Amino acid sequence: MIESSSEKLDAPEGILDVEPYLGMEFESEEAAKVFYDAYATRLGFIMRVDAFRRSMRDGKVVWRRLVCNKEGFRKLRPRRSESRKPRAITREGCKAMMVVKKEKSGKWVVTRFDKEHNHPLVPIPSNGHRSMLLSQTPDEKDVKIRELSAELQRERKRSAALQEQLNMVLRDMEEHSNHLSRNIDDIIQSVREIESKQVELHGAKS
């Protein structure tokens, strides 16, 4: 089951400036993500939506881990070329996280919270667009990709229809041009015939 990314982001009022704590409740998973993303922005790190678990009964997400974007370590891969610059290290094994679980009541409750980071924190100006992108889960990103693909397909069909209309106009213009050319040729031929007859008449008189 894919939960809609258009769900209301209903973080409880008055807690966006509060530090997470065990037992903290949210109305939805999205509300928990919005809260932790705001908390991350205020403290100076970037949130990453991490692991989740689904219900065996209906397949819906019932457990979610939200982490610092420096969680874990980057996998070491052989460099393709010695001339290529090594990529900057973005993961430093940070353990900071917040885990939320959906209870039978429907509330999402904080069951784990680690606040310590192993790297400097730099407060980042709040940016709604950035927050929205960072808060998207893999499922939500797939939905967005499908929406953009469908929109691209519609634009391609619209472009093809406009191209066909343009081709029809060009064909009509070509036919009209050919018709004008034939008319001009007929007029030139008629003028030549008239001139030829005038020359014959003039010769007969002389």
Backbone as a chain_set.jsonl record, in Angstrom:
{"seq": "MIESSSEKLDAPEGILDVEPYLGMEFESEEAAKVFYDAYATRLGFIMRVDAFRRSMRDGKVVWRRLVCNKEGFRKLRPRRSESRKPRAITREGCKAMMVVKKEKSGKWVVTRFDKEHNHPLVPIPSNGHRSMLLSQTPDEKDVKIRELSAELQRERKRSAALQEQLNMVLRDMEEHSNHLSRNIDDIIQSVREIESKQVELHGAKS", "coords": {"N": [[0.85, -1.194, 0.0], [0.574, 2.2, -0.859], [0.998, 5.151, 0.763], [-0.639, 8.211, 0.423], [1.105, 11.135, -0.661], [-0.092, 13.499, -0.404], [-1.338, 13.762, 1.961], [-2.574, 15.535, 4.778], [-0.312, 17.625, 6.421], [-0.141, 17.456, 9.483], [1.215, 18.37, 11.96], [1.189, 18.568, 15.478], [-0.03, 21.581, 16.91], [2.104, 24.107, 18.246], [4.29, 22.535, 18.994], [6.425, 22.497, 17.339], [8.747, 23.739, 18.048], [9.76, 22.229, 20.029], [11.811, 19.798, 21.698], [12.125, 16.412, 20.615], [10.654, 13.643, 22.451], [10.39, 10.57, 24.307], [7.372, 8.82, 23.89], [6.03, 10.917, 22.786], [3.35, 12.087, 20.789], [1.83, 11.876, 17.528], [-0.462, 12.801, 14.951], [-0.229, 11.55, 12.53], [2.013, 9.757, 10.293], [3.184, 11.512, 8.498], [2.984, 13.903, 9.895], [4.801, 13.454, 11.947], [7.168, 13.349, 10.467], [7.267, 15.95, 9.412], [7.542, 17.411, 11.783], [10.04, 16.413, 12.796], [11.729, 17.15, 10.744], [11.556, 19.926, 10.863], [12.654, 20.268, 13.383], [15.234, 19.299, 12.865], [16.146, 21.196, 11.01], [16.146, 23.474, 12.62], [18.119, 22.812, 14.524], [20.357, 22.327, 12.954], [20.982, 20.219, 11.153], [20.381, 17.818, 8.503], [17.442, 16.091, 7.809], [16.853, 12.644, 7.063], [14.674, 10.38, 5.554], [14.398, 7.162, 6.64], [14.592, 3.692, 7.314], [11.662, 1.494, 7.295], [8.761, -0.292, 8.467], [6.203, -2.592, 7.538], [2.735, -3.392, 8.031], [1.769, -6.726, 8.619], [-0.749, -7.4, 8.149], [-2.264, -5.528, 6.532], [-0.352, -4.326, 4.967], [0.357, -1.668, 5.273], [2.495, 1.091, 6.226], [3.817, 0.985, 9.452], [5.8, 1.629, 11.14], [8.522, 3.789, 11.448], [11.748, 5.102, 10.777], [13.539, 8.002, 11.305], [16.344, 9.78, 10.384], [19.588, 11.417, 10.778], [21.168, 12.959, 7.979], [23.788, 12.23, 7.85], [23.983, 9.723, 8.815], [25.165, 6.332, 9.075], [27.607, 4.854, 6.776], [29.39, 5.605, 3.775], [29.447, 3.34, 1.081], [32.414, 1.766, 0.051], [33.778, 2.003, -3.119], [35.568, 0.842, -5.987], [37.646, 3.195, -7.597], [37.042, 4.551, -10.805], [38.782, 5.995, -12.309], [41.982, 7.428, -11.845], [42.236, 10.084, -12.194], [39.888, 11.256, -11.49], [38.274, 13.243, -9.072], [37.96, 12.428, -5.634], [34.766, 11.808, -4.141], [33.059, 13.998, -1.877], [32.894, 13.302, 1.606], [29.893, 12.404, 2.943], [28.555, 10.92, 4.797], [28.899, 10.037, 8.14], [28.549, 8.151, 10.06], [26.678, 8.968, 11.974], [24.57, 8.714, 14.823], [22.217, 9.892, 15.53], [18.686, 9.981, 15.751], [15.113, 9.523, 15.234], [12.508, 7.435, 16.11], [9.327, 6.37, 15.161], [6.191, 4.851, 15.907], [3.177, 3.323, 14.857], [0.332, 3.19, 16.804], [-2.407, 1.138, 18.113], [-4.443, 2.893, 18.491], [-4.22, 4.606, 16.416], [-2.578, 6.749, 16.588], [0.73, 8.068, 16.118], [3.62, 7.257, 17.778], [6.559, 8.338, 19.498], [9.111, 6.11, 19.896], [11.774, 5.858, 20.183], [14.552, 7.97, 20.659], [17.441, 9.535, 19.793], [19.628, 12.026, 20.444], [22.247, 12.895, 20.175], [24.836, 14.02, 18.063], [27.645, 13.201, 15.973], [29.083, 15.126, 14.727], [29.68, 18.538, 13.689], [27.0, 20.895, 14.065], [25.112, 22.908, 11.906], [22.988, 25.459, 11.75], [20.331, 25.682, 9.429], [18.713, 27.829, 7.124], [15.19, 27.806, 7.074], [13.457, 26.102, 4.548], [10.772, 25.569, 2.643], [10.424, 24.085, 0.252], [12.755, 22.514, 0.166], [12.374, 21.011, 2.49], [10.093, 19.541, 1.836], [11.027, 17.869, -0.214], [13.025, 16.406, 1.116], [11.504, 15.038, 2.94], [10.117, 13.168, 1.566], [9.245, 9.801, 1.055], [10.648, 6.723, -0.354], [8.457, 5.453, -1.697], [6.735, 7.627, -2.085], [8.297, 9.182, -3.733], [8.355, 7.548, -5.989], [5.682, 7.739, -6.759], [5.612, 10.459, -7.431], [7.403, 10.451, -9.578], [5.968, 8.883, -11.389], [3.802, 10.586, -11.81], [5.072, 12.79, -13.025], [6.057, 11.511, -15.301], [3.677, 10.826, -16.601], [2.725, 13.388, -17.115], [4.734, 14.273, -18.83], [4.284, 12.515, -20.956], [1.764, 13.401, -21.779], [2.458, 15.963, -22.68], [4.108, 15.29, -24.784], [2.277, 14.096, -26.544], [0.659, 16.309, -27.039], [2.527, 17.942, -28.281], [3.038, 16.41, -30.555], [0.535, 16.567, -31.802], [0.4, 19.319, -32.355], [2.559, 19.473, -34.107], [1.592, 17.974, -36.234], [-0.522, 19.606, -37.052], [0.952, 21.821, -37.89], [2.34, 20.682, -40.019], [0.189, 20.197, -41.751], [-0.585, 22.834, -42.364], [1.722, 23.69, -43.678], [1.661, 21.961, -45.871], [-0.679, 22.866, -47.126], [0.142, 25.445, -47.792], [2.171, 24.853, -49.558], [0.748, 23.603, -51.62], [-0.86, 25.757, -52.405], [1.131, 27.494, -53.293], [2.141, 26.023, -55.452], [-0.119, 26.056, -57.05], [-0.302, 28.804, -57.633], [2.058, 29.061, -59.057], [1.507, 27.507, -61.316], [-0.565, 29.02, -62.417], [0.819, 31.377, -63.033], [2.618, 30.391, -64.922], [0.779, 29.707, -66.913], [-0.175, 32.236, -67.567], [2.164, 33.46, -68.557], [2.628, 31.827, -70.759], [0.361, 32.433, -72.258], [0.816, 35.171, -72.799], [3.114, 34.949, -74.372], [2.069, 33.614, -76.571], [0.304, 35.538, -77.522], [2.122, 37.584, -78.176], [3.53, 36.243, -80.158], [1.578, 35.935, -82.167], [1.126, 38.62, -82.713], [3.549, 39.304, -83.853], [3.485, 37.703, -86.149], [1.251, 38.859, -87.506], [2.253, 41.456, -87.93], [4.338, 40.868, -89.671], [2.955, 39.92, -91.858], [1.61, 42.183, -92.772], [3.731, 43.754, -93.581]], "CA": [[0.0, 0.0, 0.0], [1.324, 3.45, -0.911], [0.265, 6.207, 1.418], [-0.601, 9.414, -0.391], [1.978, 12.201, -0.193], [-0.894, 14.702, -0.254], [-1.938, 13.743, 3.278], [-2.375, 16.783, 5.514], [0.86, 17.625, 7.296], [-0.792, 18.002, 10.669], [1.995, 18.312, 13.19], [0.454, 19.259, 16.545], [0.318, 22.993, 17.06], [2.841, 24.507, 19.429], [5.379, 21.644, 19.382], [7.489, 22.529, 16.342], [9.972, 24.243, 18.672], [10.028, 21.372, 21.188], [12.682, 18.662, 21.416], [11.4, 15.138, 20.683], [10.79, 12.885, 23.691], [9.714, 9.288, 24.262], [5.95, 8.918, 24.169], [5.452, 12.037, 22.045], [2.35, 11.567, 19.866], [1.511, 12.605, 16.306], [-1.687, 12.323, 14.323], [0.085, 10.762, 11.33], [3.443, 9.614, 9.996], [3.622, 12.749, 7.854], [3.141, 14.917, 10.938], [6.061, 13.157, 12.629], [8.261, 13.737, 9.57], [7.314, 17.413, 9.37], [8.085, 17.87, 13.061], [11.467, 16.107, 12.929], [12.445, 17.94, 9.743], [11.65, 21.283, 11.424], [13.613, 20.16, 14.493], [16.556, 19.161, 12.254], [16.508, 22.491, 10.434], [16.431, 24.404, 13.723], [19.374, 22.453, 15.173], [21.458, 22.465, 12.007], [21.315, 19.034, 10.371], [19.367, 17.499, 7.498], [16.749, 14.833, 8.069], [16.683, 11.681, 5.976], [13.679, 9.348, 5.832], [15.173, 5.93, 6.563], [13.914, 2.402, 7.259], [10.273, 1.411, 7.722], [8.179, -1.624, 8.538], [4.803, -2.618, 7.125], [1.849, -4.307, 8.737], [1.577, -8.012, 7.954], [-2.177, -7.553, 7.889], [-2.738, -4.752, 5.379], [0.773, -3.813, 4.185], [0.612, -0.242, 5.49], [3.652, 1.408, 7.065], [3.432, 1.131, 10.866], [7.02, 1.944, 11.902], [9.389, 4.597, 10.588], [12.934, 5.671, 11.398], [14.004, 9.252, 10.716], [17.733, 9.895, 10.809], [20.43, 12.494, 10.256], [21.67, 12.538, 6.664], [25.151, 11.711, 7.996], [23.883, 8.379, 9.399], [25.794, 5.28, 8.277], [28.864, 5.138, 6.081], [29.316, 5.394, 2.344], [30.097, 2.118, 0.63], [33.629, 2.005, -0.717], [33.761, 1.416, -4.461], [36.826, 1.119, -6.705], [37.599, 4.37, -8.454], [37.17, 4.225, -12.225], [39.922, 6.713, -12.888], [42.796, 8.122, -10.855], [42.132, 11.521, -12.426], [38.643, 11.75, -10.921], [38.388, 13.67, -7.689], [37.112, 11.637, -4.729], [33.567, 12.486, -3.686], [33.09, 14.46, -0.495], [32.289, 12.372, 2.559], [28.632, 12.956, 3.439], [28.055, 10.083, 5.877], [29.936, 9.929, 9.16], [28.139, 7.218, 11.106], [25.925, 9.647, 13.027], [23.553, 7.853, 15.429], [21.019, 10.651, 15.884], [17.503, 9.479, 15.053], [13.832, 9.463, 15.931], [11.703, 6.32, 15.624], [7.909, 6.484, 15.513], [5.429, 3.628, 15.674], [1.731, 3.536, 14.863], [-0.352, 2.409, 17.829], [-3.752, 0.701, 17.763], [-5.312, 4.07, 18.525], [-4.008, 5.381, 15.199], [-1.547, 7.747, 16.851], [2.122, 7.694, 15.908], [4.293, 7.563, 19.039], [8.02, 8.254, 19.488], [9.563, 4.98, 20.722], [13.218, 5.989, 20.381], [15.089, 9.27, 20.277], [18.857, 9.758, 20.071], [19.864, 13.417, 20.079], [23.666, 13.222, 20.03], [25.452, 13.932, 16.744], [29.104, 13.098, 16.044], [29.616, 16.112, 13.775], [29.183, 19.891, 13.997], [25.673, 21.252, 13.568], [25.065, 24.244, 11.323], [21.586, 25.798, 11.483], [20.039, 25.947, 8.02], [17.461, 28.584, 6.97], [14.063, 26.953, 6.71], [13.071, 26.173, 3.135], [9.661, 24.631, 2.5], [10.638, 23.162, -0.866], [13.765, 21.541, 0.568], [11.781, 20.118, 3.473], [9.182, 18.632, 1.167], [11.809, 16.868, -0.937], [13.716, 15.532, 2.053], [10.533, 14.265, 3.69], [9.476, 12.17, 0.726], [9.706, 8.429, 1.165], [10.839, 6.128, -1.682], [7.167, 5.248, -2.333], [6.22, 8.924, -2.511], [9.102, 9.607, -4.882], [7.883, 6.763, -7.127], [4.419, 8.344, -7.174], [5.944, 11.724, -8.098], [8.011, 10.115, -10.864], [4.891, 8.457, -12.29], [3.03, 11.776, -12.169], [5.862, 13.569, -13.985], [6.118, 10.733, -16.542], [2.379, 10.983, -17.244], [2.677, 14.757, -17.619], [5.632, 14.312, -19.983], [3.607, 11.814, -22.044], [0.724, 14.303, -22.286], [3.107, 17.035, -23.425], [4.588, 14.727, -26.047], [1.106, 13.946, -27.419], [0.269, 17.657, -27.438], [3.531, 18.399, -29.235], [2.822, 15.674, -31.803], [-0.662, 17.117, -32.432], [0.777, 20.62, -32.913], [3.438, 19.229, -35.249], [0.737, 17.537, -37.336], [-1.22, 20.798, -37.536], [1.932, 22.618, -38.623], [2.588, 20.004, -41.289], [-0.969, 20.435, -42.616], [-0.49, 24.205, -42.839], [2.82, 23.745, -44.656], [1.197, 21.298, -47.099], [-1.624, 23.775, -47.792], [0.917, 26.545, -48.363], [2.888, 24.322, -50.728], [-0.232, 23.413, -52.692], [-1.236, 27.085, -52.886], [2.278, 28.006, -54.047], [2.173, 25.305, -56.736], [-1.244, 26.558, -57.851], [0.095, 30.122, -58.136], [3.104, 28.865, -60.081], [0.846, 27.039, -62.547], [-1.281, 30.166, -62.985], [1.815, 32.28, -63.611], [3.102, 29.742, -66.153], [-0.274, 29.838, -67.929], [-0.207, 33.637, -68.017], [3.36, 33.678, -69.383], [2.404, 31.127, -72.029], [-0.639, 33.208, -73.016], [1.48, 36.382, -73.273], [4.011, 34.557, -75.463], [1.244, 33.298, -77.732], [-0.183, 36.805, -78.054], [3.258, 38.256, -78.823], [3.845, 35.51, -81.386], [0.555, 36.277, -83.166], [1.35, 39.999, -83.135], [4.707, 39.296, -84.777], [3.024, 37.137, -87.424], [0.42, 39.861, -88.166], [3.119, 42.53, -88.389], [5.084, 40.367, -90.824], [2.044, 39.782, -92.997], [1.327, 43.523, -93.255], [4.905, 44.301, -94.254]], "C": [[0.888, 1.247, 0.0], [0.485, 4.532, -0.273], [0.463, 7.504, 0.66], [0.292, 10.475, 0.22], [1.209, 13.5, -0.005], [-1.605, 14.749, 1.092], [-1.602, 15.025, 4.02], [-1.195, 16.665, 6.486], [0.458, 18.27, 8.62], [0.027, 17.782, 11.925], [1.251, 19.087, 14.26], [0.935, 20.687, 16.717], [1.133, 23.216, 18.338], [3.985, 23.6, 19.82], [6.535, 21.661, 18.388], [8.798, 23.046, 16.915], [10.33, 23.447, 19.92], [10.954, 20.238, 20.778], [11.871, 17.368, 21.51], [11.618, 14.445, 22.027], [10.002, 11.579, 23.55], [8.246, 9.445, 24.668], [5.266, 10.069, 23.46], [4.528, 11.492, 20.962], [2.137, 12.494, 18.679], [0.255, 11.994, 15.697], [-1.418, 11.422, 13.12], [1.596, 10.647, 11.175], [3.978, 10.9, 9.39], [3.852, 13.848, 8.889], [4.451, 14.717, 11.692], [7.244, 13.592, 11.771], [8.405, 15.254, 9.502], [7.941, 17.967, 10.648], [9.591, 17.637, 13.13], [12.298, 16.889, 11.919], [12.615, 19.375, 10.237], [12.663, 21.313, 12.567], [15.037, 20.091, 13.935], [17.038, 20.489, 11.69], [16.91, 23.478, 11.522], [17.772, 24.111, 14.376], [20.577, 22.562, 14.244], [21.903, 21.181, 11.351], [20.166, 18.756, 9.416], [18.761, 16.141, 7.805], [16.751, 13.946, 6.833], [15.653, 10.644, 6.411], [14.345, 8.001, 5.593], [14.249, 4.704, 6.537], [12.46, 2.49, 7.721], [9.858, -0.054, 7.794], [6.715, -1.531, 8.173], [4.018, -3.631, 7.956], [1.7, -5.595, 7.94], [0.115, -8.195, 7.543], [-2.623, -6.808, 6.633], [-1.614, -4.113, 4.566], [1.074, -2.342, 4.368], [1.816, -0.052, 6.406], [3.18, 1.65, 8.492], [4.631, 1.514, 11.749], [7.956, 2.686, 10.974], [10.558, 5.134, 11.4], [13.376, 6.899, 10.61], [15.394, 9.532, 11.26], [18.371, 11.175, 10.291], [20.992, 12.031, 8.914], [23.118, 12.056, 6.714], [25.158, 10.348, 8.691], [24.561, 7.364, 8.473], [27.102, 5.717, 7.66], [28.69, 4.833, 4.598], [30.055, 4.116, 1.973], [31.319, 2.453, -0.217], [33.564, 1.274, -2.046], [35.07, 1.743, -5.159], [36.671, 2.315, -7.628], [37.842, 3.972, -9.901], [38.405, 4.878, -12.842], [40.666, 7.445, -11.794], [42.669, 9.629, -10.992], [40.862, 12.113, -11.826], [38.833, 12.103, -9.451], [37.487, 12.814, -6.809], [35.924, 12.454, -4.261], [33.68, 12.876, -2.214], [32.376, 13.458, 0.401], [31.046, 13.025, 3.162], [28.058, 12.132, 4.575], [29.186, 9.809, 6.864], [29.526, 9.012, 10.305], [27.385, 7.86, 12.248], [24.781, 8.756, 13.516], [22.258, 8.594, 15.756], [19.827, 10.153, 15.072], [16.259, 9.682, 15.897], [13.025, 8.346, 15.286], [10.267, 6.516, 16.097], [7.185, 5.202, 15.112], [3.941, 3.937, 15.759], [1.077, 2.607, 15.875], [-1.752, 2.016, 17.36], [-4.736, 1.859, 17.727], [-5.228, 4.893, 17.243], [-2.963, 6.462, 15.364], [-0.17, 7.176, 16.522], [2.917, 8.188, 17.121], [5.808, 7.4, 18.901], [8.436, 7.131, 20.448], [11.071, 5.005, 20.934], [13.655, 7.359, 19.91], [16.528, 9.381, 20.739], [19.201, 11.154, 19.566], [21.31, 13.754, 19.783], [24.151, 13.002, 18.598], [26.968, 13.862, 16.91], [29.782, 14.052, 15.068], [29.051, 17.473, 14.14], [27.806, 20.116, 13.38], [25.691, 22.689, 13.08], [23.615, 24.568, 11.009], [21.383, 26.213, 10.034], [18.747, 26.739, 7.931], [16.361, 27.653, 6.491], [13.682, 27.182, 5.264], [12.006, 25.126, 2.893], [9.874, 23.628, 1.396], [11.659, 22.099, -0.503], [13.171, 20.529, 1.527], [10.875, 19.094, 2.802], [9.941, 17.526, 0.455], [12.469, 15.886, 0.018], [12.752, 14.613, 2.784], [9.893, 13.166, 2.86], [10.103, 10.797, 0.929], [9.966, 7.891, -0.233], [9.522, 5.902, -2.413], [6.606, 6.558, -2.876], [6.992, 9.449, -3.715], [8.689, 8.843, -6.134], [6.584, 7.342, -7.665], [4.685, 9.634, -7.943], [6.547, 11.47, -9.466], [6.945, 9.707, -11.867], [4.048, 9.647, -12.736], [3.767, 12.607, -13.225], [5.96, 12.853, -15.326], [4.817, 10.876, -17.32], [2.245, 12.379, -17.851], [3.553, 14.904, -18.856], [4.984, 13.647, -21.191], [2.518, 12.695, -22.655], [1.322, 15.423, -23.119], [3.635, 16.54, -24.766], [3.44, 14.556, -27.035], [0.651, 15.305, -27.934], [1.235, 18.203, -28.475], [3.348, 17.722, -30.591], [1.608, 16.228, -32.548], [-0.362, 18.477, -33.069], [1.669, 20.469, -34.132], [2.629, 18.808, -36.473], [-0.029, 18.718, -37.926], [-0.286, 21.679, -38.357], [2.219, 22.008, -39.983], [1.438, 20.216, -42.268], [-0.938, 21.84, -43.192], [0.591, 24.338, -43.911], [2.416, 23.087, -45.968], [0.221, 22.197, -47.878], [-0.884, 24.924, -48.461], [1.654, 26.09, -49.612], [1.949, 24.128, -51.908], [-0.653, 24.756, -53.284], [-0.115, 27.692, -53.728], [2.37, 27.343, -55.414], [1.062, 25.789, -57.663], [-0.92, 27.922, -58.457], [1.14, 29.986, -59.242], [2.495, 28.414, -61.399], [0.1, 28.18, -63.227], [-0.319, 31.129, -63.662], [2.362, 31.693, -64.911], [2.077, 29.869, -67.27], [-0.333, 31.254, -68.474], [0.972, 33.931, -68.934], [3.18, 33.031, -70.75], [1.418, 31.895, -72.894], [-0.018, 34.473, -73.593], [2.38, 36.058, -74.46], [3.223, 34.249, -76.728], [0.722, 34.572, -78.382], [0.931, 37.537, -78.793], [3.605, 37.583, -80.138], [2.849, 35.846, -82.492], [0.74, 37.681, -83.668], [2.511, 40.089, -84.112], [4.285, 38.753, -86.133], [2.172, 38.152, -88.208], [1.26, 41.001, -88.732], [3.891, 42.126, -89.636], [4.203, 40.279, -92.056], [1.742, 41.137, -93.605], [2.497, 44.081, -94.046], [5.185, 43.511, -95.536]], "O": [[1.842, 1.334, 0.773], [-0.629, 4.802, -0.724], [1.584, 7.86, 0.296], [0.269, 10.709, 1.428], [1.757, 14.487, 0.486], [-2.387, 15.665, 1.348], [-0.491, 15.544, 3.912], [-1.109, 15.717, 7.268], [0.684, 19.459, 8.847], [-0.407, 17.091, 12.846], [0.728, 20.165, 13.98], [2.132, 20.971, 16.677], [0.88, 22.594, 19.37], [4.615, 23.825, 20.853], [7.513, 20.933, 18.559], [9.857, 22.816, 16.331], [11.095, 23.91, 20.766], [10.895, 19.765, 19.643], [11.019, 17.238, 22.389], [12.651, 14.64, 22.667], [9.058, 11.501, 22.764], [7.925, 10.111, 25.652], [4.043, 10.191, 23.523], [4.883, 10.529, 20.282], [2.243, 13.715, 18.791], [-0.046, 10.819, 15.906], [-2.272, 10.624, 12.734], [2.358, 11.348, 11.84], [5.082, 11.337, 9.715], [4.798, 14.628, 8.777], [5.131, 15.683, 12.037], [8.216, 14.143, 12.288], [9.516, 15.783, 9.53], [8.768, 18.878, 10.6], [10.343, 18.547, 13.479], [13.44, 17.252, 12.2], [13.675, 19.976, 10.061], [13.433, 22.264, 12.7], [15.943, 20.739, 14.459], [18.196, 20.865, 11.87], [17.88, 24.222, 11.376], [18.495, 25.036, 14.746], [21.687, 22.853, 14.69], [23.08, 21.041, 11.017], [19.108, 19.379, 9.504], [19.475, 15.164, 8.032], [16.664, 14.43, 5.705], [15.746, 10.093, 7.508], [14.806, 7.719, 4.487], [13.248, 4.688, 5.822], [12.07, 3.417, 8.433], [10.525, -0.933, 7.249], [6.056, -0.53, 8.454], [4.571, -4.586, 8.5], [1.523, -5.557, 6.723], [-0.209, -9.032, 6.701], [-3.284, -7.384, 5.768], [-1.884, -3.43, 3.578], [1.953, -1.806, 3.693], [2.124, -0.901, 7.242], [2.254, 2.428, 8.721], [4.484, 1.699, 12.957], [8.167, 2.265, 9.837], [10.399, 5.561, 12.543], [13.563, 6.835, 9.395], [15.599, 9.52, 12.474], [17.792, 11.909, 9.49], [21.262, 10.844, 8.731], [23.626, 11.529, 5.724], [26.212, 9.87, 9.11], [24.538, 7.51, 7.251], [27.637, 6.784, 7.963], [27.946, 3.93, 4.215], [31.143, 3.842, 2.479], [31.262, 3.317, -1.093], [33.323, 0.068, -2.091], [35.629, 2.818, -4.944], [35.682, 2.429, -8.352], [38.723, 3.165, -10.198], [38.99, 4.353, -13.79], [40.044, 8.025, -10.903], [42.949, 10.373, -10.052], [40.759, 13.33, -11.667], [39.464, 11.367, -8.692], [36.361, 12.506, -7.199], [36.05, 13.653, -4.011], [34.308, 12.18, -1.415], [31.383, 12.847, 0.006], [31.135, 14.067, 3.811], [27.151, 12.599, 5.264], [30.282, 9.404, 6.478], [30.09, 9.087, 11.397], [27.434, 7.367, 13.375], [24.102, 8.117, 12.711], [21.297, 7.977, 16.215], [19.933, 9.931, 13.866], [16.327, 9.968, 17.093], [12.871, 8.308, 14.065], [10.017, 6.79, 17.27], [7.52, 4.561, 14.116], [3.498, 4.704, 16.613], [1.244, 1.389, 15.813], [-2.227, 2.502, 16.333], [-5.741, 1.81, 17.019], [-6.059, 5.77, 17.007], [-2.506, 7.035, 14.375], [0.066, 5.973, 16.631], [2.895, 9.374, 17.451], [6.285, 6.455, 18.274], [8.156, 7.187, 21.645], [11.595, 4.263, 21.766], [13.187, 7.853, 18.884], [16.808, 9.328, 21.937], [19.075, 11.426, 18.373], [21.585, 14.8, 19.194], [23.915, 11.953, 17.999], [27.516, 14.399, 17.873], [30.911, 13.818, 14.636], [28.038, 17.552, 14.835], [27.495, 19.591, 12.311], [26.217, 23.578, 13.749], [23.058, 23.996, 10.072], [22.159, 26.994, 9.483], [17.768, 26.38, 8.585], [16.575, 26.817, 5.613], [13.594, 28.322, 4.808], [12.29, 23.929, 2.931], [9.552, 22.451, 1.555], [11.473, 20.923, -0.816], [13.424, 19.331, 1.405], [10.89, 17.916, 3.159], [9.54, 16.363, 0.515], [12.477, 14.68, -0.23], [13.137, 13.522, 3.205], [9.192, 12.313, 3.405], [11.325, 10.652, 0.97], [9.558, 8.516, -1.213], [9.45, 6.128, -3.62], [6.07, 6.603, -3.983], [6.421, 10.08, -4.604], [8.67, 9.413, -7.226], [6.395, 7.43, -8.878], [4.069, 9.883, -8.979], [6.245, 12.189, -10.418], [6.982, 10.108, -13.03], [3.627, 9.719, -13.89], [3.165, 13.068, -14.194], [5.948, 13.498, -16.375], [4.831, 11.027, -18.542], [1.722, 12.539, -18.954], [3.173, 15.574, -19.817], [5.107, 14.137, -22.314], [2.356, 12.744, -23.874], [0.764, 15.797, -24.15], [3.616, 17.267, -25.759], [3.597, 14.835, -28.224], [0.3, 15.451, -29.105], [0.82, 18.851, -29.436], [3.48, 18.356, -31.638], [1.632, 16.349, -33.773], [-0.808, 18.759, -34.18], [1.557, 21.24, -35.085], [2.923, 19.215, -37.597], [-0.174, 18.827, -39.144], [-0.678, 22.218, -39.392], [2.33, 22.719, -40.981], [1.662, 20.394, -43.466], [-1.229, 22.033, -44.373], [0.397, 25.013, -44.922], [2.768, 23.567, -47.045], [0.276, 22.283, -49.105], [-1.236, 25.333, -49.568], [1.756, 26.825, -50.595], [2.293, 24.442, -53.048], [-0.79, 24.892, -54.5], [-0.373, 28.327, -54.751], [2.642, 28.005, -56.415], [1.248, 25.919, -58.873], [-1.211, 28.18, -59.625], [1.104, 30.71, -60.237], [2.9, 28.87, -62.469], [0.121, 28.304, -64.451], [-0.608, 31.641, -64.744], [2.548, 32.416, -65.89], [2.431, 30.105, -68.425], [-0.514, 31.464, -69.674], [0.808, 34.575, -69.97], [3.537, 33.614, -71.774], [1.599, 32.006, -74.107], [-0.284, 34.823, -74.743], [2.41, 36.801, -75.441], [3.656, 34.584, -77.83], [0.692, 34.695, -79.606], [0.725, 38.048, -79.894], [3.933, 38.251, -81.119], [3.248, 36.024, -83.643], [0.555, 37.959, -84.852], [2.467, 40.852, -85.077], [4.689, 39.291, -87.164], [2.339, 38.298, -89.419], [1.031, 41.462, -89.851], [4.079, 42.931, -90.548], [4.657, 40.535, -93.171], [1.627, 41.251, -94.826], [2.313, 44.783, -95.04], [6.138, 43.815, -96.253]]}, "num_chains": 1, "name": "protein.A"}
